[in-house]
């Protein structure tokens, strides 16, 4: 039965192939209900060289069939798919590819200053020991105290003021304010550390300090730091030949955090240019609400999709004059990266996930506004090709799941008949 269906379809195609012809340069190679595949479209997909090679070959008809089926499924995906989440797949493919082009652009145009390489080169020749007090909060990675980010910053400022006014010594401040027991036992002393071991924003300040300096508050993912530089150890070792060249490669490869800082600064600037704001206190409240109604599942954490159960309707961010609630973020999570299946173990991850979604969204808008930088036509064709390939594959899987006796050919034959496909 399957072989008969295939033969009937091939006869159907052959008749239409000989019957329908055009002489113009951009002729329609195939037509179907509401659409067509033109010569220029096929050349855009496979290139003129390949098109010229196959035009007189046995694979010509097969090539046209392969691309026109993808077009049909793309054009009619809302009718053909039972699960409308497939629409999110289309957006996700487009967004991920646009973001990849943006990241490639930023990396390729990242020019290293000699001063950065010299700074790392000299920093590698010293280790630092510090006495550190970290004030944590609900949105920090090291969450030991139930307090807001503002409260943590205020406490860190108070600690610094008390020490500098000689109200208390640094040792006394450690005994009063250090939260982690293992750090308190060590009197807040950590190190000696080589450069790059600690968060970049922290390391940069430490390696520009001198023994005896008291500095803060410095914000990192762990909280707000107030620290005292205890000791700087100069390493009496010769630096490797060509080490500066190696450092340049390492930075380009992502080490030391300079490349991340470069890309993040652009993303943050684009976000601000589009009128972006993040309401940290509202995100803090959202997390507390989620935790209070028992959405946290051990050991997984909280699903971003489940956050709608909080019924928290207050805006948690803004962009382009539009206030964004958690519903907007849940929708974007289906269309950006792999967030839809992510689980959040701490408020820290919630905050950073929401911020990352906003920055991605801003970068994609920037991409769309700067088409000339990215050969937009070529990029659009590449994205469309990926979307079409994905949709056709998923459609065939869907139909076979419904009826395991179906083959790819039968499924495609039915599409051709349903949408009146004619090959010219």
KABEL-V360253 format. One record per residue. RES is the residue in one letter. PSI is psi in whole degrees, 0 to 359 (* if undefined). D_CENTER is the distance of its C-alpha to the mean C-alpha in Angstrom with 1 decimal. Layout:
<<RES	PSI	D_CENTER> <RES	PSI	D_CENTER>>
//
This chain:
<<X	319	48.0> <X	320	44.6> <X	321	46.3> <X	316	48.4> <X	319	45.4> <X	317	43.8> <X	316	47.2> <X	317	47.6> <X	320	44.2> <X	323	44.9> <X	318	48.3> <X	317	46.6> <X	316	44.1> <X	318	46.9> <X	312	49.1> <X	328	46.4> <X	318	45.5> <X	335	49.1> <X	325	49.7> <X	118	46.9> <X	156	46.7> <X	155	45.9> <X	348	46.9> <X	160	44.4> <X	323	41.7> <X	55	38.8> <X	158	40.5> <X	118	38.9> <X	334	38.6> <X	148	38.0> <X	149	38.2> <X	171	37.3> <X	115	37.5> <X	5	35.6> <X	177	34.1> <X	163	34.8> <X	117	33.6> <X	165	35.0> <X	316	35.9> <X	324	33.5> <X	317	30.6> <X	319	31.5> <X	321	31.9> <X	329	28.5> <X	317	27.1> <X	351	29.3> <X	150	30.8> <X	326	34.4> <X	312	35.7> <X	322	34.7> <X	315	35.9> <X	328	39.3> <X	322	39.6> <X	347	39.2> <X	327	41.0> <X	14	44.3> <X	172	43.1> <X	341	43.1> <X	359	39.3> <X	308	39.3> <X	319	39.7> <X	320	37.2> <X	314	34.5> <X	313	35.2> <X	313	35.1> <X	319	31.8> <X	325	30.0> <X	328	32.0> <X	320	31.1> <X	321	27.4> <X	318	28.1> <X	312	30.2> <X	321	27.6> <X	312	24.9> <X	328	27.5> <X	25	28.7> <X	329	25.8> <X	332	26.5> <X	329	30.0> <X	334	29.4> <X	135	26.8> <X	323	27.9> <X	111	24.4> <X	0	22.9> <X	348	19.4> <X	333	19.4> <X	322	18.7> <X	325	15.2> <X	319	14.8> <X	314	15.9> <X	320	13.5> <X	318	10.5> <X	314	11.9> <X	312	12.5> <X	317	9.2> <X	321	7.4> <X	319	10.5> <X	317	10.8> <X	323	7.6> <X	317	9.0> <X	321	12.3> <X	314	11.3> <X	318	10.1> <X	319	13.3> <X	314	15.3> <X	318	14.5> <X	315	15.2> <X	334	18.3> <X	15	19.6> <X	113	19.3> <X	123	22.9> <X	132	24.1> <X	143	27.0> <X	330	29.9> <X	325	30.1> <X	314	26.8> <X	318	28.0> <X	321	31.5> <X	314	30.0> <X	319	28.2> <X	315	31.3> <X	326	33.6> <X	329	31.4> <X	344	31.5> <X	13	35.3> <X	148	35.2> <X	147	34.2> <X	142	34.2> <X	132	35.3> <X	163	34.6> <X	117	35.7> <X	137	32.8> <X	122	32.6> <X	125	29.2> <X	112	29.2> <X	170	26.5> <X	180	25.3> <X	333	23.6> <X	6	20.1> <X	156	20.6> <X	318	19.7> <X	91	23.4> <X	106	24.8> <X	337	28.5> <X	144	29.8> <X	84	29.3> <X	160	28.8> <X	168	26.6> <X	319	24.8> <X	317	27.6> <X	320	30.2> <X	317	28.8> <X	320	28.7> <X	320	32.3> <X	317	33.5> <X	320	32.2> <X	319	33.9> <X	319	37.1> <X	312	37.1> <X	317	36.9> <X	318	39.6> <X	321	41.9> <X	314	41.6> <X	332	42.2> <X	3	45.1> <X	24	46.5> <X	323	46.6> <X	159	45.2> <X	168	44.6> <X	321	41.2> <X	319	42.6> <X	322	43.6> <X	321	40.2> <X	313	38.6> <X	332	41.1> <X	318	40.4> <X	340	36.6> <X	131	34.9> <X	326	33.3> <X	124	32.5> <X	318	35.9> <X	328	35.2> <X	322	34.4> <X	322	37.4> <X	325	39.7> <X	11	38.7> <X	31	39.5> <X	2	35.9> <X	127	36.3> <X	146	33.4> <X	186	33.5> <X	140	34.6> <X	141	31.0> <X	162	30.1> <X	137	27.7> <X	352	24.0> <X	326	24.7> <X	166	23.7> <X	143	20.7> <X	313	20.7> <X	334	21.8> <X	313	24.6> <X	317	25.7> <X	321	26.1> <X	316	28.5> <X	314	30.4> <X	356	31.0> <X	4	32.5> <X	172	34.8> <X	154	38.3> <X	133	40.0> <X	342	41.2> <X	139	38.5> <X	121	37.1> <X	148	33.7> <X	181	31.3> <X	139	29.5> <X	119	26.4> <X	129	23.2> <X	181	20.8> <X	343	18.7> <X	344	22.1> <X	207	23.9> <X	126	26.3> <X	137	28.5> <X	120	32.0> <X	159	33.3> <X	129	36.4> <X	119	36.5> <X	312	39.1> <X	143	39.4> <X	122	38.2> <X	114	39.3> <X	127	39.6> <X	122	39.2> <X	65	42.2> <X	141	40.6> <X	142	40.6> <X	142	37.2> <X	147	36.5> <X	140	37.4> <X	20	34.6> <X	324	32.4> <X	326	31.0> <X	320	29.8> <X	319	28.1> <X	318	26.4> <X	316	25.1> <X	319	23.6> <X	319	22.1> <X	316	20.4> <X	331	19.0> <X	357	17.8> <X	357	15.9> <X	153	18.9> <X	350	20.2> <X	2	17.0> <X	322	18.2> <X	318	15.4> <X	318	12.8> <X	320	15.3> <X	309	15.6> <X	321	12.0> <X	324	11.7> <X	322	15.1> <X	315	14.3> <X	318	11.4> <X	321	13.9> <X	318	16.7> <X	318	15.2> <X	315	14.5> <X	321	18.1> <X	330	19.4> <X	19	18.4> <X	28	20.3> <X	139	17.5> <X	144	18.7> <X	128	17.6> <X	90	20.6> <X	320	20.2> <X	329	23.6> <X	324	22.7> <X	320	19.6> <X	314	22.2> <X	318	24.6> <X	315	22.3> <X	316	21.7> <X	321	25.4> <X	317	26.2> <X	319	24.1> <X	322	25.7> <X	333	29.2> <X	11	29.2> <X	29	28.3> <X	343	24.8> <X	123	24.0> <X	125	24.7> <X	133	25.8> <X	9	24.2> <X	322	21.0> <X	214	20.4> <X	129	19.3> <X	138	17.4> <X	329	15.3> <X	333	17.3> <X	351	20.5> <X	344	20.0> <X	341	21.8> <X	346	24.9> <X	341	25.2> <X	28	26.4> <X	111	25.0> <X	0	25.1> <X	145	24.8> <X	137	22.1> <X	356	19.5> <X	173	18.0> <X	143	19.0> <X	141	17.8> <X	36	20.2> <X	3	23.0> <X	127	21.6> <X	135	21.6> <X	122	18.8> <X	179	19.8> <X	333	18.1> <X	321	18.8> <X	317	16.5> <X	321	13.5> <X	319	14.7> <X	316	14.9> <X	330	11.4> <X	333	10.2> <X	344	12.1> <X	4	10.6> <X	120	6.8> <X	221	5.3> <X	34	7.9> <X	334	8.6> <X	332	12.1> <X	11	13.6> <X	149	12.5> <X	142	15.4> <X	118	15.7> <X	335	18.5> <X	162	19.0> <X	330	18.6> <X	316	16.7> <X	327	13.8> <X	309	14.2> <X	313	14.2> <X	328	11.1> <X	314	9.1> <X	319	10.8> <X	319	10.4> <X	319	6.6> <X	317	7.0> <X	318	9.8> <X	321	8.5> <X	314	6.1> <X	318	9.3> <X	318	11.4> <X	323	10.1> <X	320	10.7> <X	321	14.1> <X	320	14.9> <X	312	14.4> <X	334	16.8> <X	350	19.2> <X	56	19.5> <X	323	20.3> <X	330	22.9> <X	337	20.5> <X	18	18.7> <X	63	21.7> <X	320	20.5> <X	314	23.1> <X	318	22.3> <X	318	18.6> <X	316	19.4> <X	321	21.8> <X	316	19.4> <X	316	16.9> <X	320	20.0> <X	316	21.3> <X	319	18.3> <X	315	18.5> <X	316	22.2> <X	317	22.2> <X	314	19.9> <X	316	22.1> <X	316	25.4> <X	315	24.5> <X	327	23.5> <X	315	26.7> <X	317	28.9> <X	316	27.6> <X	313	28.2> <X	323	31.7> <X	326	32.7> <X	329	31.6> <X	321	34.0> <X	103	36.8> <X	348	36.7> <X	348	39.7> <X	149	37.7> <X	169	36.7> <X	317	34.2> <X	317	37.2> <X	317	38.6> <X	316	35.3> <X	323	35.0> <X	318	38.8> <X	322	38.4> <X	316	35.6> <X	317	37.9> <X	317	40.8> <X	323	38.8> <X	22	37.5> <X	50	40.7> <X	132	39.2> <X	125	41.5> <X	129	41.0> <X	*	42.9>>
//
